[in-house]
Every structure is written in C-alpha cells, then in structure tokens.
C-alpha cells in the first residue's frame, strides 16, 4: 500500500500515531487532526500525498502561481496560454512604461548636474505606469479579470475531470 492514495479513511494503528510505512510515521497526532476531512477526504497526508481534488488543485495553481497554470495542469494548453499571454503582455506594458519614466527622470537629473534622487525616480516610474496612453488605465483591470477568469475556468475544467463520488460513502465505513 506504500505510495497509494486511499479514497476513504485510513487505518489508525494507535490513537496517537499514524504510520506511513514500517519506518515512517507521525507520533502523537491528535484525534481531531485524524478525523478532520476536506471534501470528504481526510485532511492529512495519506500514502505520502496530500489528498486534494483536481478542481481545487487547478484553481489554486491559477490563483497562486500564475493565470493559466491550472489549465496547463489539466493539459488544456491553448486554454491556459490565453490568460498567460494576456497577463504577461499587460505586465510587460506596465514595466516598460515604468522603466521609460524612470530613465527619463534620471536623464533629467543628470542633465541638471544634480544628485540622483531615488524617491523622485520611483515616483516618476509609478506615475508613468499609471498614466500616459489611453490604454494604461485598462491594463490592471484586464490583468485582474484574466486572473479571475483563469481561476474560475480551471476550477470548472477540473470539476469535469473528477470521477463522480458516491454520496456519503465514507460515512458508512
């Protein structure tokens, strides 16, 4: 049974120890931790793997790593590339605008022969990424919408890949 994720409750040898195999085990695990469930699964490490449904994994990848990574995890590569490309493009435009603004401020300071004021450079970089072209105010909302779409889409795609579960099957065991 080593390395196998069990679909139901694991077996508790002693009330306070959980054995992964003959060598590795957790000592003094409280009963409340042993009985804790997430979506019908025990919320502890079983067989060396944290039990988590596919939809939750995909949504968390898109939410916490980068938009589109949940779709990539689900092997929907083109669908994952769309939010990735849109988000990277938006971030790239913001970075370029901030860099150009900061460089212009540095050039201005150097041409005046004064010392470089890092606060002024930072303020100019922030202001230039927030204003300028007509599309600048749309970039951050576009990134947020792409990120949210990616999380919801990854969750919905993952729900379609999960096997159906029998109602209350774990409760009767």
SULBEL-V786740 format. One record per residue. RES is the residue in one letter. SS is DSSP state (A for helix, B for strand, O for the rest). PSI is psi in degrees with one decimal (999 if undefined). D_LAST is the distance of its C-alpha to the last C-alpha in Angstrom with 2 decimals. Layout:
res->{RES,RES}
ss->{SS,SS}
psi->{PSI,PSI}
d_last->{D_LAST,D_LAST}
This chain:
res->{X,X,X,X,X,X,X,X,X,X,X,X,X,X,X,X,X,X,X,X,X,X,X,X,X,X,X,X,X,X,X,X,X,X,X,X,X,X,X,X,X,X,X,X,X,X,X,X,X,X,X,X,X,X,X,X,X,X,X,X,X,X,X,X,X,X,X,X,X,X,X,X,X,X,X,X,X,X,X,X,X,X,X,X,X,X,X,X,X,X,X,X,X,X,X,X,X,X,X,X,X,X,X,X,X,X,X,X,X,X,X,X,X,X,X,X,X,X,X,X,X,X,X,X,X,X,X,X,X,X,X,X,X,X,X,X,X,X,X,X,X,X,X,X,X,X,X,X,X,X,X,X,X,X,X,X,X,X,X,X,X,X,X,X,X,X,X,X,X,X,X,X,X}
ss->{O,O,O,O,O,O,O,O,O,O,O,O,O,B,O,O,B,B,B,O,O,O,O,O,B,B,O,O,O,O,A,A,A,A,A,O,B,B,O,O,B,B,O,O,B,B,O,O,B,B,O,O,O,A,A,A,A,A,A,A,A,A,A,A,A,O,O,O,A,A,A,A,A,O,O,O,A,A,A,A,A,A,A,A,A,A,A,A,A,A,A,A,A,A,A,A,A,A,A,A,A,A,A,A,A,A,A,A,A,A,A,O,O,O,O,O,O,A,A,A,A,A,A,A,A,A,A,A,A,A,O,O,O,O,O,A,A,A,A,A,A,A,A,A,A,A,A,A,A,A,A,A,A,A,A,A,A,A,A,A,A,O,O,O,O,O,O,O,O,O,O,O,O}
psi->{-2.5,132.6,6.4,132.3,122.4,138.4,-17.6,-162.5,142.1,-179.0,128.6,118.2,-57.3,161.4,-17.2,1.3,138.1,121.3,125.5,-42.2,-162.4,-17.2,-46.7,132.2,164.7,128.1,145.7,45.2,123.0,149.3,-32.6,-35.1,-41.9,-39.8,-6.9,132.3,150.2,111.5,34.3,-8.9,152.0,135.6,39.7,175.1,123.1,124.3,26.0,1.4,141.2,127.2,119.3,138.8,153.9,-43.5,-40.8,-42.7,-48.4,-43.4,-41.7,-37.6,-45.4,-31.8,-41.9,-23.9,-68.1,146.1,132.7,-17.1,-29.0,-40.5,-39.1,-42.0,-35.8,7.3,32.1,74.9,-46.5,-40.9,-30.4,-29.8,-31.4,-56.1,-29.8,-49.0,-43.9,-43.7,-45.0,-37.9,-47.0,-44.2,-38.1,-42.9,-43.9,-41.7,-42.2,-45.1,-42.8,-40.3,-44.2,-44.2,-42.1,-41.7,-37.5,-40.0,-40.2,-43.2,-42.2,-43.1,-40.5,-35.7,-27.3,-8.1,9.8,180.0,155.8,123.1,106.3,-31.2,-41.8,-39.1,-44.9,-41.5,-40.7,-39.6,-43.8,-41.3,-37.3,-25.7,-19.4,-18.1,-178.6,-105.9,166.5,-25.6,-9.2,-44.5,-15.1,-13.2,-51.1,-45.4,-35.2,-41.6,-43.5,-44.2,-42.6,-42.8,-47.4,-44.1,-43.0,-42.3,-48.4,-43.0,-42.6,-40.3,-46.2,-41.5,-41.7,-36.3,-36.1,-19.7,-9.7,140.8,148.8,144.7,142.8,134.6,129.1,28.4,-39.4,-25.2,-32.5,-11.9,999}
d_last->{18.62,21.24,21.72,18.66,16.68,12.97,11.38,8.08,7.94,10.54,11.25,13.56,16.44,18.30,17.68,20.36,20.45,18.52,19.79,20.49,22.23,24.48,27.01,25.58,23.34,23.26,24.42,23.96,21.28,20.77,17.42,18.05,18.38,15.16,13.19,15.45,14.24,16.69,16.05,12.26,12.67,13.10,16.82,17.88,19.29,16.86,18.74,21.98,21.44,20.77,18.18,20.08,20.42,23.64,25.21,24.94,26.38,29.21,30.06,30.18,32.38,34.76,34.81,35.23,36.90,39.19,39.18,38.26,36.22,32.97,34.57,35.75,32.23,31.21,34.28,36.21,39.28,41.97,39.88,39.27,42.95,44.21,42.90,43.65,47.25,47.85,46.55,48.48,51.59,51.42,50.91,53.73,56.12,55.39,55.95,59.18,60.52,59.81,61.39,64.48,64.94,64.66,67.12,69.57,69.46,70.09,73.00,74.47,74.29,75.84,78.63,79.54,79.76,77.51,74.53,71.10,69.12,65.42,64.48,66.74,65.26,61.68,62.70,64.44,61.47,59.14,61.68,62.35,58.69,58.30,61.48,63.87,63.17,62.03,58.57,57.84,56.27,53.93,52.49,50.08,48.63,48.27,46.30,44.00,43.47,42.77,40.22,38.41,38.60,37.18,34.12,33.39,34.18,31.98,29.01,29.73,30.26,27.01,25.12,26.72,25.55,21.81,19.66,18.26,14.70,12.56,12.42,9.43,7.12,5.51,5.61,3.81,0.00}
